[in-house]
Amino acid sequence: MPPRSDLGAGSGGLRVADPARPAGHTGLRPVPALLGAAERHLRVGTPDELRYAVTRSHLDDGRCVGWYGPAAPGWRVAIDAERATAEVPPALAARFGPADFWARWTRAESLCKLAEVPVAAWWRRHGLAVPPHTRAVWRTLRLADLVVTVAFAP
């Protein structure tokens, strides 16, 4: 059975959908490899430098993180990034707890993007947790001074 953890829990693993649950006609084949090699497909720069990225995440310090991985037919990709040392806003820390906050935040943001759901609606339904039976797969990793989640959904 594939690993089922995300890096937000500090495990260093990769969250992959249950192979017993169909992921559509495309299957998971290219996605775990892309997630496993995510560091090779992420770039940090200015928004202008990363204008050709497949998808991007803008940081509060003006930088941008871009995904330059190959296509995974039948899958959509989203990323979210935050500075690992950024202070957690007190209201969010009180609501969701400060432990592994940026890992949980970037994961929820990436899944929101894939689901096309506003983050405030996601919070009401799921907090920063992953909903049961999600078909999305993701990896959360450290990239220099950043916490980045890359997520795919069929």
N, C-alpha and C positions, 0 to 999 in steps of 0.2 A: 504494500500500500504506500502511496506517495506521502511525503512529509505534509503535515497539516498545520504548521505553525507559521506565524509571521514574525518578522524581526522586531516588531514593537514589543513583543514579550521578551526580547533579549535572547531568543533562541538561535538566531543566525539562520533559521530555516526559510522555507518558501511555502506558501499556501497554495495548494493545488486542489481543484475540484475533485470530488469523490468519483472514481472511475466507474462505479456502479450506476451513477446518475448520468444520463446522456447529456452531452454538451452540444447537441445539434449535430448536423451532418459533418461538421468540420473536424471534430475531435480536438484533443488537447496537444497533439504532437508538437507543433512549433512553439507553443506558448511557454512550456516549462524551460525550454532551452533559452528562449529570449529573456525570461526572468532570471535564470541562472547566470546569464552573462550581461545583466542590466548595466553594470558599470561601463561596459564597452559602448553602450548605446546612448549614454547620457552625456550631455555637454553643459557646461556652465559658461555664461557670457552675458553680453548685453542683449536686450530684446532685438536690436537691429542685427547683431551677429548671428542670432538664432532664428531669424525670420523664416527659414526654410525647414524648421523642425516639424516633425509629424504632429506633435503636441507640445505645449510649453506650460511652465508654471512660473509666475512672477514673484520675486521675493521683495520683502519690505526695504531692502537696501539698494534696490535698483537693478540687481542682477536677475538673470532668468536661467531656468534649467530647461533644456530641450531634449526630446526623445528622437533619436535618429536610427532606431531599429528598423529592420526590414518588415515588410507587411506580413501579417498572419491572416491569411484569407478567412473570412467569416468572423473575425474578431475585431473589436474596437479597443483602442488603448487610451488611457488617461494617466497623467502624472500629477503629483502635487509635491511641493517642496517647501520646507521651512528651515530657518537657521536653527541648528541644534541648541545653541546657547541663548536663543531669544527667550525673554521672560514670558511665562505663560500669563495671559491677562487674568487678573484676580477673579473676575466674574466667571470666566471659563474654568479656572482651577477649582473654584467653589462648586461649580455645577458638575464637572466631570472628573475631578481629582487630578493632581499634578503628575502622578506616576506615569512614565512613558507617554506623556501627553502628546508630544509632537509626532510620535510614531502613530498613535491612535488617530490624531487629527488628520495627518496626511492620508492615512488609509481611508478614513471616512470621506474626506474631500474627493479623493480619486473615485471612490465608489459612487458618490453623488454625481460626479461628472458623467460617469458611465450610465447611470440610471436616469440622467437628466432631471434630477430632483434638487430643488434649492436646499442649501445646507440647513436652513432653519427648519424646514419640513423634515429633513432627515433626523435632526436632533430630537424633534418631538416624537418621532416613531422609534428611533433606535439609539439615541444618545450617540456615543462614538463607537458603538459596537457594530459588528457585522450581522445583518439579519440572517436568520436561519434559512437554509435552502438557497443561498445565493449561488449563482452560477459563475460569478466573477472569481478570478484568481489574481493574486498580487504578491508583490515582494516589497518589503520596506527595508531600506539600507541606509548606511551612512556614506556620504560622498563628500570628502573633505569636511567642511564645517556645516554640512547640511544633512537633514533627514529627508529622504525622498521615498515616496511610494510610487511604484509602477503597477498599474492594474489593467487587466484585460477582461472583457466580457464578450460572450458570443452574441 
